[in-house]
Amino acid sequence: MNRTFDRFLVLLAAMGVLIVIMAIVAMATRPIGVVDSPGVEAAEETSEETAGPTTDPVEVSTADLTLREWSITGSLTVPPGPVRFEIHNEGTVIHNVELQGFGRSPDVSPGNSITWDVGELSEGTYEVICAIAGHKEAGMRTTLTVAAGATVEATATGHGGDDTDWAALDEAMTQSILAFPAETEGKGNALLEPTIVDGVKVFELTTEITPWEVEPGRFVDAWSYNGIVPGPMIKVDVGDTVRVIVHNKLPMGTDIHWHGISTPFVMDGVAPLTQPLIGPGEDFVYEFVAERLSVGMYHAHHHGQMQVPNGLFGVFMIGDLPIPTGQTIGGIALPDEIEIAQEIPMVLNDAGVIGFSLNGKSFPATEPYIVNSGDWLLVHYYNEGLQAHPMHQHQFPQLVVAKDGIPLDHPYWADTVNVAPGERYSVIMNPDEAGAWVWHCHILNHVEREEGMFGMVTALIVQDA
């Protein structure tokens, strides 16, 4: 008992020493000039010692921006200094705002608004765009002016307001449709004829940046194969040995992936895993056997997010797709023999400098397809874009006969065929009524804007036989 008590006294003594040491440390680290006064007074004195000079807050200019398909409107003139954007999405899809040199706002869902602090802006002009793929090319680009002495000024708010010119919107749509088909320079998908060397079919592709007229008067710097978008179509037979010689005239490296085509590993076209990168000014040779029936594509894989939407894509066909005959599908009897009058490759895109397009062109520069009533058509949809596209043909049902080049055991009829990125769908149609029938992506803001019809629209023109 005594021994336990002695230990307790020793512990108390040690604690006393520790308390004294802590007190000394606290006195030593105390700020100079702090007196032993009530806590509130001491805090006030410390605040006076450490407070900096008083300055007036800098005024922030707030600019309202309204986003729609396909425009950016609102406050586009502001004074120098800190700027804040109030961003309102009155469209039907996600949008955002990117200011040249100052980054990008968060995405804004339809019907929502956000506040984005841009930062300190000096005098000058700045490009403002929506950075969602294809939206800038569809018209969502404008200029912000920063000028000394300026006040925040707003532009017209566009459709839906009291200042809307409804008659002008009607006229714009009418005139855009009447302009179809419009002539533009260049046509993609031209069949590339091979040279034959020791039984090998040899093709040459040159990658380069070339001017490309996407729609009347709108030229872009396209990344192209042999100067066209889509690149030239390659078609071979099952069993052919294929050699493709690539000459790279781009400012950066590239490669070619044979999407949906069976190749040896070293020919798959994914630098640096399967091959060295094809540098600027360099050549590369791909060689493989066309082993099986394919509805494939070829496109860049190196920095594909940039090179492909900007135009580096093309069609690669192996063999002839079998067509179902002599059976009844969905209550529709197919004839015992079907002769395909036209085989149509239709490459879909929605991004890069090409933007919303069919075979590298935007309406009214898209190609019309002229057929005789009763003709059978074979259409291959290829999606080289970043979004899915439901392709709708007015009046005539589409019989889906193959998916990604693989013939279906059970073909089916569809009014609208939804084609996701990287997919290929093959359909046959039998138009039998005369007229100019619209053929388009059924995401409506991929085909219409305030300036009228554009983008992923064409027409099937059926003539009486």
Summary of the structure (lengths in Angstrom):
residues: 465
radius of gyration: 33.1
end to end distance: 120.5
largest distance: 122.2
contacts: 1449
relative contact order: 0.10
helix: 13%
strand: 43%
